């Protein structure tokens, strides 16, 4: 049986300011990086950890089941972190296509996410690489703010978990390799292979998010993030129709 509601989400992150780290932390982060290029690479990689980076955008799309392998859009939108916003402040605006975007602090972004998951407690989550990145990042970042998540996004085990379809796990058949039939590719590669328009085709990708953010191009980041969310949902529908199989000893729409 398909789930009645699906929540697709994606986050964008950037490194925290270098000067916000203690000298001992800076030494740890650059340990063994002797060349300037290696040090710059290490600093860029800081965007991947919740202890060295912050969430600056959260894109969401809620889909409602209308039939077998049929869905309708219920709502979508994004939260974008604006340094000028106070905690608890939500400043609404809209993209040119009418999709709502809310400027807020990172704390408020996280609080809004957990409120949404509490409101739709039974919704099935859909991500790409969410189990390895988005989910633990959001949970750990929340803990740093002393915010308790309303849902354990990391429930289950590496190979068996419910309530969440991570498309990277599914497309690698839970056996990611560096070569061969279950070789792991990035989202852009999978999207193009399945004939889905990649948001990266419009000039921005994850490597440029920090640049856009510091230039104040917040709505462009939100638009890019929502493009990733829409493409993730499109990839999910293809997987659901052509690669999803029910197993008697497992539950959930992802067979997990």
C-alpha positions in Angstrom: 0.0 0.0 0.0 1.4 3.4 -0.9 1.7 6.0 1.9 -0.9 8.8 2.0 1.7 11.6 2.2 5.3 12.0 1.2 7.7 14.7 2.3 10.6 15.3 0.0 13.4 17.5 1.4 16.9 18.7 0.7 19.3 21.1 2.4 22.1 23.4 1.4 25.0 24.0 3.8 28.0 26.3 4.0 31.1 26.3 6.2 30.9 28.3 9.4 33.3 31.3 9.6 36.9 30.1 10.1 37.4 32.6 12.9 34.5 31.0 14.9 36.7 28.0 15.7 39.2 27.9 18.5 43.0 27.6 17.6 42.9 23.9 18.7 40.0 23.3 16.4 41.6 25.0 13.5 44.8 23.0 14.0 42.7 19.8 14.0 40.9 20.7 10.8 44.1 21.4 8.9 46.2 18.7 10.4 48.3 17.1 7.7 47.3 19.7 5.1 50.7 21.3 4.3 50.0 23.1 1.0 47.7 26.1 0.5 45.6 24.2 -2.0 45.1 21.3 0.4 44.1 23.7 3.2 41.6 25.4 1.0 40.1 22.0 0.1 39.8 21.1 3.8 38.0 24.3 4.5 35.6 23.7 1.6 34.9 20.2 2.9 33.8 21.8 6.2 30.4 22.3 4.5 29.8 18.5 4.9 29.8 18.3 8.7 27.2 19.8 11.1 30.0 20.6 13.5 31.8 22.8 11.0 28.9 24.1 8.9 25.4 25.5 9.0 22.1 24.8 7.2 21.3 27.9 5.0 18.4 26.5 3.0 15.8 23.8 3.4 13.6 22.9 0.5 10.3 20.9 1.0 7.6 19.4 -1.1 4.6 17.5 0.2 2.9 15.0 -2.1 -0.5 13.4 -1.5 -1.3 9.9 -2.9 -4.3 10.0 -5.2 -4.1 6.4 -6.6 -1.6 3.6 -7.3 1.6 5.3 -8.4 -0.4 8.6 -8.7 0.2 11.7 -6.6 -0.8 15.4 -6.4 1.2 18.3 -5.0 -0.1 19.5 -1.6 2.4 22.2 -0.9 6.0 23.2 -1.4 8.3 25.9 -0.2 11.7 26.8 1.2 13.4 28.3 4.3 16.5 30.4 3.6 18.7 31.7 6.4 19.1 35.5 6.4 21.7 36.8 8.8 19.5 39.9 9.3 16.6 37.8 10.8 16.0 37.5 14.5 15.3 34.1 16.1 11.6 33.3 15.6 11.2 35.7 12.8 9.7 34.5 9.5 9.8 36.9 6.6 7.6 35.5 3.7 8.3 36.3 0.0 7.9 34.3 -3.2 10.0 33.2 -6.1 9.0 34.4 -9.6 7.0 31.1 -10.0 5.0 31.9 -6.9 6.6 29.3 -4.6 6.8 30.7 -1.0 10.2 31.3 0.6 10.7 32.3 4.2 13.7 34.2 5.4 14.7 33.2 8.9 17.5 32.3 11.3 19.1 28.8 11.2 17.5 28.0 14.6 14.0 29.0 13.3 14.6 26.9 10.1 15.3 23.8 12.2 12.4 24.5 14.5 10.0 24.8 11.5 11.3 21.6 10.0 10.6 19.6 13.2 7.2 21.2 13.6 6.3 20.1 10.1 7.4 16.5 10.7 5.4 16.5 13.9 2.3 17.8 12.1 2.7 15.1 9.4 4.0 12.4 11.7 3.0 9.5 9.4 4.4 11.0 6.3 7.0 9.0 4.3 10.3 10.8 3.7 12.0 10.9 0.3 15.6 12.1 -0.2 18.7 11.5 -2.2 21.6 10.6 0.1 19.5 11.8 3.0 20.5 8.9 5.3 24.2 9.8 4.9 23.9 13.6 4.8 20.6 15.6 5.2 19.1 13.5 8.0 22.1 13.3 10.4 23.1 16.9 9.6 19.7 18.2 10.6 19.6 16.1 13.8 23.1 17.0 14.9 22.8 20.6 14.0 19.5 20.7 16.0 21.3 19.2 19.0 23.9 21.9 18.9 21.0 24.4 19.3 19.5 22.3 22.1 16.5 21.5 19.9 15.1 18.0 20.2 14.0 16.5 16.9 10.4 15.5 16.7 11.3 12.4 14.7 14.4 10.1 14.6 15.5 10.4 11.0 18.2 7.8 11.6 16.0 5.0 13.0 16.8 1.5 11.8 20.0 0.1 10.5 22.2 0.7 7.5 20.3 -1.9 5.4 16.9 -1.8 7.0 14.9 1.3 7.9 11.3 2.3 7.5 9.4 5.5 6.8 12.1 6.9 4.5 13.2 6.2 0.9 16.8 7.2 0.3 17.1 7.0 -3.5 20.9 6.7 -3.4 20.5 3.5 -1.3 17.9 2.2 -3.7 19.7 2.9 -6.9 22.8 1.2 -5.5 20.7 -1.7 -4.1 22.2 -1.0 -0.7 25.6 -2.1 -2.1 27.4 1.0 -3.4 30.6 0.3 -5.3 33.3 2.4 -7.0 32.7 0.5 -10.2 30.3 -2.0 -11.7 26.5 -2.2 -11.9 26.0 -0.7 -8.4 28.6 2.1 -8.8 27.6 5.2 -6.8 27.0 8.4 -8.9 26.0 11.9 -7.8 22.5 13.2 -8.1 23.2 15.2 -11.2 24.5 12.1 -13.0 21.4 10.0 -12.0 19.0 12.8 -13.0 20.5 13.2 -16.5 20.7 9.4 -17.0 17.0 9.1 -16.3 16.1 12.1 -18.5 15.3 14.4 -15.6 16.4 18.0 -15.9 19.1 18.7 -13.4 19.0 21.9 -11.4 22.7 22.1 -11.9 22.0 22.8 -15.6 21.2 26.4 -14.6 24.6 27.5 -13.5 24.6 26.8 -9.7 25.6 23.7 -7.9 26.6 22.7 -4.4 30.2 24.0 -4.8 28.9 27.5 -5.5 26.3 27.8 -2.7 28.7 29.5 -0.3 29.7 32.0 -3.0 26.0 32.8 -3.8 25.2 33.1 -0.1 27.9 35.6 0.7 26.9 37.6 -2.4 23.4 37.8 -0.9 21.8 35.7 -3.7 19.5 34.0 -1.3 16.4 33.5 -3.5 18.6 31.9 -6.2 19.8 29.4 -3.6 16.2 28.7 -2.6 15.2 28.2 -6.2 18.2 25.8 -6.8 17.3 23.8 -3.6 13.7 23.5 -4.6 14.8 22.4 -8.1 16.7 19.6 -6.4 13.6 18.7 -4.4 11.4 18.6 -7.5 14.0 16.4 -9.4 14.3 14.1 -6.4 10.5 13.6 -6.5 10.6 12.9 -10.2 13.4 10.4 -9.7 11.3 8.8 -6.9 8.3 8.3 -9.1 10.4 6.5 -11.8 12.0 4.3 -9.1 8.6 3.6 -7.6 7.0 2.6 -10.9 9.9 0.5 -12.3 12.2 -0.7 -9.5 10.2 -0.9 -6.3 9.2 -4.4 -5.1 7.4 -5.4 -2.0 9.0 -7.9 0.3 6.9 -9.9 2.8 9.4 -9.5 5.6 9.8 -5.7 5.1 7.4 -2.8 5.2 7.1 0.7 3.7 6.9 2.0 0.2 10.6 1.7 -0.2 10.5 -1.9 0.8 12.6 -0.9 3.8 
